[in-house]
Amino acid sequence: MNLTVRRYQDRDKQAVIALWEACGLLRPWNDPEKDIARKLTVQPELFLVAEDDGRLVGTVMAGFDGHRGWINYLAVSPGCRHQSCGTRLMQEAERLLLAMGCPKLNLQVRVDNVDANGFYRKLGYTEDKVISFGKRLIPD
């Protein structure tokens, strides 16, 4: 694998959405085009993609609110898993967040996503004993 991690570019949009769909990340209540557009208005430098010989194979959206960092939309093409793509994306997101002074990184994983839970544990993440709440302010 000849992997390159770089900042998202507008030309990546359709490939990113297709990847998210292939990875089962899309939900009816989240419009991926709106999610991309929103991310590009806040810390667009923290929206990363991974390419293998020019083919988009991974994504991660990171953010920092001054108190905590967050990870969203970590996705790796099913055919490219277990080849360090997800690890490389997370390492770069962590590096960028640390450079911004981010003291702690949070992320959410669906309970039934056993593979993702195992992946994050291998990277040194531990389960926080919290309840995640959410409230939609803008319906998509």
NORHU-V864549 format. One line per field, one symbol per residue. phi: phi as a letter, one per 30 degrees, with the letter a starting at -180 (. if undefined). psi: psi as a letter, one per 40 degrees, with the letter a starting at -180 (. if undefined). burial: b if it has 9 or more other ideal C-beta (glycine too) atoms within 8 Angstrom, else e. A space follows every 10 residues. Layout:
phi=???
psi=???
burial=???
This chain:
phi=.ccbcbdebe ddedddddde ddciddbedb ddddddeddd cbhddcccbc bchicdbaba ccabcjbbcb cbhdbbeedc dibidddddd dddddddddd jddaccabbd edddddeded dddjdbdddb cccbbdcbdc
psi=hghhhiiiid eedddddddd ddefeiideh hdddddddde ehfdeehiih ihfehheiih hiiheediii hifhhhhdee iffedddddd ddddddddde ehdihiihhh degddddddd ddeeiihhgi hhiihhdhh.
burial=eebebeebee ebbeebbebb bebeeeeeeb ebebbbeebb eebbebbbbb bbeeebbbbb bbbbeeebbb bbbbbbbeeb beeebbebbb ebbbebbeee ebeebbbeee eeeeebbebb beeeeeeeee eeeeeeeeee
